[in-house]
Amino acid sequence: MKHNTTIIELRSNAQQEEDKNLKSLVNKPTLAKILAGFGSFEILFGLFNLITGPVIMSNSFSNSVGKSITIDGLLGVFLGGLIFISSRLLLKEKKVSTWIYLSAILIDLVYKLVMDYSLNFIFIGFSLIILWLMLQSNNQLASPQS
């Protein structure tokens, strides 16, 4: 009987250690800072495209390229705004932040598929990791604290 009690205590200790590791992995302020930085870079790159698109359009040989760059810039600013909003909502512990971030990822993927751009698998992988961390963070909200 004593052997069974020791196994249960070991499992309980292992579960507590796993919970501590998960809590240290999912730190909401750090995750929100990563999202805010990601959204800010997306906005900056979008603004850069919005500035360079009309300059390229002024060249009569590359008018369609300039239009494409301008549209990419508008989308970049929009998606960056969604990601930034998602980071602010994550700090306020709103579960809708995950859905907003997921919608930004999906809008970007659909746009790239429609425009026949190549998919950036590094961006997709990074986005899925962030999304997984956000889901883990939201599960912590729902689970009782011990």
C-alpha positions in Angstrom: 0.0 0.0 0.0 2.8 2.3 0.8 4.3 1.7 -2.7 1.0 2.9 -4.3 0.9 6.1 -2.2 4.5 6.9 -3.2 3.6 6.5 -6.9 0.6 8.8 -6.5 2.7 11.4 -4.7 5.3 11.2 -7.5 2.7 11.7 -10.1 1.2 14.7 -8.1 4.7 16.2 -7.8 5.4 15.7 -11.5 2.0 17.3 -12.4 2.8 20.3 -10.2 6.3 20.6 -11.9 4.6 20.4 -15.3 2.2 23.1 -14.3 5.0 25.4 -13.1 6.9 24.9 -16.4 3.7 25.7 -18.4 3.1 28.8 -16.3 6.7 30.0 -16.9 6.3 29.2 -20.6 3.1 31.2 -21.0 3.8 34.6 -19.4 1.0 36.9 -20.6 2.9 40.2 -20.5 5.8 38.7 -22.4 3.5 37.1 -25.0 1.6 40.4 -25.3 5.0 42.2 -25.9 5.9 39.7 -28.6 2.5 40.2 -30.3 2.8 44.0 -30.0 6.3 43.9 -31.5 5.1 41.6 -34.3 2.1 43.9 -35.0 4.3 47.0 -34.9 6.7 45.5 -37.4 3.8 44.5 -39.7 2.5 48.1 -39.6 5.9 49.5 -40.3 6.5 47.3 -43.3 2.9 48.1 -44.5 3.6 51.8 -44.2 6.9 51.3 -46.1 5.0 49.6 -48.9 2.4 52.3 -48.9 5.1 54.9 -49.4 7.1 53.0 -52.1 4.0 51.7 -54.0 3.0 55.1 -55.5 6.7 55.9 -56.2 6.9 52.7 -58.3 3.6 53.4 -59.9 4.9 56.7 -61.2 7.2 54.6 -63.5 4.9 53.7 -66.4 6.6 50.3 -67.0 5.9 49.0 -63.5 2.4 50.4 -62.8 0.9 46.9 -61.9 3.8 46.2 -59.6 3.2 49.5 -57.8 -0.5 48.8 -57.4 0.3 45.3 -56.0 2.8 46.8 -53.5 0.3 49.4 -52.4 -2.4 46.8 -51.8 0.2 44.7 -49.9 0.9 47.8 -47.8 -2.8 48.3 -47.0 -3.1 44.7 -46.0 0.0 44.9 -43.9 -1.2 47.9 -41.9 -4.6 46.3 -41.4 -3.1 42.9 -40.2 -0.6 44.7 -38.0 -3.5 46.6 -36.4 -5.3 43.4 -35.8 -2.3 41.8 -34.2 -1.6 44.8 -32.1 -5.2 44.9 -30.9 -4.9 41.2 -30.1 -1.9 41.9 -27.9 -3.8 44.6 -26.0 -6.8 42.3 -25.5 -4.5 39.5 -24.3 -3.2 41.8 -21.6 -6.8 42.4 -20.5 -7.3 38.6 -20.5 -9.9 38.6 -23.2 -10.3 35.3 -25.0 -11.3 37.1 -28.1 -7.7 38.1 -28.6 -7.0 34.5 -29.8 -9.8 34.8 -32.4 -8.5 38.1 -33.6 -5.0 36.8 -34.0 -6.3 33.7 -35.8 -8.3 35.8 -38.2 -5.2 37.9 -39.0 -3.3 34.7 -39.8 -6.1 33.3 -42.0 -6.6 36.6 -43.8 -2.9 36.7 -44.6 -2.9 33.1 -45.8 -6.0 33.6 -48.0 -4.6 36.8 -49.5 -1.3 35.1 -50.4 -3.1 32.2 -52.0 -5.5 34.4 -54.0 -2.6 36.6 -55.1 -0.6 33.5 -56.0 2.3 34.5 -53.7 4.5 31.9 -52.1 3.7 31.0 -48.6 6.3 31.9 -45.9 6.4 28.7 -43.8 8.7 30.4 -41.2 5.9 33.0 -40.6 3.3 30.3 -40.5 5.3 28.3 -38.0 6.0 31.3 -35.8 2.3 32.2 -36.0 1.2 28.8 -35.0 3.6 28.8 -32.0 2.2 32.1 -30.9 -1.3 30.8 -31.4 -0.6 27.7 -29.3 0.9 29.9 -26.5 -2.2 32.0 -26.6 -4.5 29.0 -26.4 -2.4 27.6 -23.5 -2.7 31.0 -21.8 -6.5 31.0 -22.2 -6.7 27.5 -20.8 -4.9 28.8 -17.7 -7.7 31.4 -17.3 -10.3 28.6 -17.3 -8.4 26.2 -15.0 -8.7 26.6 -11.2 -5.6 28.0 -9.5 -4.0 25.8 -6.9 
